[in-house]
């Protein structure tokens, strides 16, 4: 069977902007070098001396043959004063490590097809995903390159397709849609536990579509409890973990977000979730009227990028919990930035999404830490998780 490569518009339009990047991936980043690239760099007469001083062999496997030791200032030793890569400049792209050559590009396999995407941890990628014209126009092209198929269970295919369909339904906003997706994923979870057949997802999707059209989803979301103290605990716990894990926590870009959070504190440096939620309602929402589809775009990216709700352990509810948690954290970040600047510029929005995803998409401890935080907070059940998104009056 012929394989296809699926490519969204934001991938086709991406090009590294190099020295113009506001958060270079050549600073405060962990770079692993594969064996083939290591040997090429070490053999190059213009790179050998610098490579001997800055590349440390670890010989774990061919994909992780060496690591690059960054300077005390957090800069890659191959990063020149013009913010361009010396390896690329003198030896060409083919000499770059696979990490440097591919980032922020991501390639995943689903069934017989390959799916291309970008990491939101790159500012330019975030800008294209969140604001780019035709970002979600998808191309499907046959490929002769061999692709190792990855089998996808029927429940995952149905949950993926129906989640996108619910997201594109114009009868609900993005928060109400998340509640619908949660109810759908709850059915998928029953299928994985052999408590129901995959056909239950068909019936559930039909019911949820009807609920959206009749306004019942809106009513269901409005009936969820509003628990600002609970929200504050989650926000502080996850943000504190991000502060500990973020490789650029001492850089100005992360500092902007942290300063905005601190500015929301009172004299005792105690945050008030009511103030954050009020900033969302009163400042952020009006500022986002020109970009009302911001979270819908993010959710479409999210579902596609992660092949939601597939996880390594086939736990669709776990995937859903992370989806809601991510939206909650991003909404809170946007709220504090809006309060700080009395509005939201495109730069502010990109900063919030990109800075968060440096940890979200690249730190292995993120999943373990967040899962522990959510378990300790008794966040169990779709309604309890979605209640994170409630604000006063919604």
Residue pairs with C-beta under 8 A, 6 or more apart in sequence:
1 112
2 112
2 142
2 143
3 112
3 113
3 114
3 142
3 143
3 145
3 146
3 147
4 112
4 113
4 114
4 140
4 141
4 142
4 143
5 113
5 114
5 115
5 116
5 140
5 141
5 142
5 143
6 113
6 114
6 115
6 116
6 138
6 139
6 140
7 116
7 138
7 139
7 141
8 116
8 117
8 135
8 136
8 137
8 138
8 139
8 304
9 132
9 133
9 134
9 135
9 136
9 137
9 138
9 139
10 118
10 125
10 128
10 129
10 132
10 135
10 136
10 301
11 105
11 116
11 117
11 118
12 139
13 128
13 132
13 134
13 135
14 104
14 105
14 118
14 124
14 125
14 128
15 124
16 124
17 124
18 83
18 84
19 82
19 83
19 84
21 83
21 122
21 123
21 124
22 123
22 253
23 123
23 248
23 251
23 253
23 354
23 355
24 79
24 83
25 103
25 104
25 121
25 122
26 75
26 76
26 78
26 79
26 83
26 85
27 70
27 74
27 75
27 76
27 79
27 248
27 251
28 70
28 74
28 247
28 248
28 251
29 70
29 76
29 247
30 67
30 247
31 67
31 68
31 76
31 97
31 99
31 100
32 63
32 64
32 65
32 66
32 67
32 97
32 99
33 41
33 55
33 65
33 66
33 67
33 68
33 97
33 99
34 62
34 63
34 64
34 65
34 97
34 98
34 99
35 62
35 63
35 65
36 62
37 95
37 96
37 97
37 98
38 55
38 57
38 65
38 66
38 97
40 91
40 94
40 95
41 47
41 48
41 51
41 55
41 87
41 91
41 95
42 48
42 51
42 52
42 55
44 51
44 90
44 91
44 95
46 90
46 91
47 78
47 86
47 87
47 90
47 91
47 95
50 77
50 78
50 86
53 77
54 68
54 69
54 77
54 78
55 66
55 67
55 68
55 69
56 66
56 67
56 68
56 69
57 65
57 66
58 64
58 65
58 66
58 67
59 65
63 98
68 76
68 77
68 78
69 77
70 76
70 77
71 77
74 248
74 251
76 85
78 85
78 86
78 87
79 85
79 86
80 86
80 89
85 96
85 100
87 95
87 96
87 100
88 95
88 96
93 101
103 119
103 122
104 118
104 119
104 121
104 122
104 125
105 116
105 117
105 118
106 116
106 117
106 118
106 119
106 305
107 114
107 115
107 116
107 117
108 114
108 115
108 117
108 307
109 115
109 147
109 148
109 149
109 150
110 150
110 152
110 307
111 149
111 150
111 151
111 152
112 147
112 149
113 147
114 143
114 147
115 304
115 307
117 301
117 304
117 305
118 125
118 128
118 129
119 125
119 357
119 361
119 362
120 126
120 129
120 301
120 353
120 354
120 357
120 360
120 361
121 354
121 357
121 358
121 360
121 361
121 362
122 354
123 350
123 351
123 354
126 350
126 353
126 354
126 357
127 346
127 350
128 135
129 135
129 297
129 298
129 301
130 291
130 294
130 297
130 298
130 349
130 350
130 353
131 291
131 346
131 350
135 297
136 297
136 300
136 301
152 307
152 310
153 192
153 314
154 198
155 188
155 191
155 192
155 198
155 201
155 316
156 188
156 307
156 309
156 310
156 314
156 316
158 188
158 198
158 201
158 202
158 205
159 184
159 185
159 188
159 201
159 308
159 309
159 316
160 303
160 307
160 308
160 309
160 310
162 184
162 201
162 204
162 205
163 181
163 184
163 185
163 303
163 308
163 309
164 300
164 303
164 304
165 205
165 209
166 172
166 177
166 180
166 181
166 184
166 205
166 208
166 209
166 212
167 174
167 177
167 181
167 296
167 299
167 300
167 303
169 177
169 209
169 212
171 212
171 213
171 215
171 217
172 180
172 212
172 217
172 218
174 295
174 296
174 299
174 327
175 221
175 386
175 389
175 394
176 212
176 217
176 218
176 220
176 221
177 212
177 217
177 296
177 299
178 299
178 323
178 324
178 327
178 386
178 389
179 217
179 220
179 221
179 224
179 382
179 383
179 386
180 208
180 211
180 212
180 217
181 320
181 323
182 320
182 324
182 382
182 383
182 385
182 386
183 204
183 208
183 382
184 201
184 204
184 205
184 208
185 309
185 316
185 317
185 319
185 320
185 382
186 317
186 382
187 196
187 200
187 201
187 204
188 201
188 309
188 316
189 315
189 316
189 317
190 196
190 200
191 197
191 198
191 200
191 201
192 314
192 315
192 316
208 217
210 216
211 217
211 220
221 386
221 390
221 394
222 394
224 383
224 386
224 387
224 390
225 387
225 390
226 387
226 390
226 391
226 392
226 394
227 387
227 390
228 273
228 274
228 277
228 392
229 273
230 377
230 387
230 388
231 273
231 277
231 328
231 388
232 271
232 272
232 273
232 276
233 377
234 325
234 328
234 373
234 374
234 377
234 379
234 388
235 271
235 273
235 276
235 328
235 329
235 332
236 271
237 373
237 377
238 325
238 329
238 370
238 373
239 261
239 329
241 359
241 366
241 369
241 370
241 373
242 356
242 359
243 249
243 258
245 359
245 363
245 365
245 366
245 369
246 254
246 355
246 358
246 359
247 358
248 254
248 355
248 358
249 258
253 351
253 355
254 355
256 337
256 351
257 333
257 336
257 337
257 351
257 352
257 355
259 340
260 333
260 336
260 337
260 339
260 340
260 341
261 271
261 336
262 269
263 336
263 339
263 340
264 271
264 272
264 275
264 276
264 279
264 336
264 339
265 271
266 272
274 392
275 339
276 332
276 335
276 336
276 339
277 335
277 391
277 392
278 392
279 335
279 336
279 338
279 339
280 331
280 332
280 334
280 335
280 338
280 391
281 391
281 392
281 393
283 335
283 338
283 339
283 342
283 343
283 344
284 331
284 334
284 335
284 337
284 338
284 344
287 338
287 343
287 344
288 294
288 334
288 344
291 349
294 349
295 327
295 330
295 331
298 327
298 330
298 353
299 323
299 327
302 308
302 323
302 326
306 319
308 319
308 323
309 316
309 319
309 320
309 323
310 316
310 319
311 318
311 319
317 382
318 371
320 382
320 385
321 371
321 374
321 379
321 385
322 367
322 370
324 385
324 386
324 388
324 389
325 370
325 374
325 385
325 388
326 356
326 360
327 389
328 388
328 389
329 356
330 352
330 353
330 356
331 389
333 352
333 355
333 356
334 344
334 348
334 349
334 352
337 344
337 348
337 351
337 352
338 344
338 348
341 348
359 366
360 366
374 385
378 384
379 385
379 388
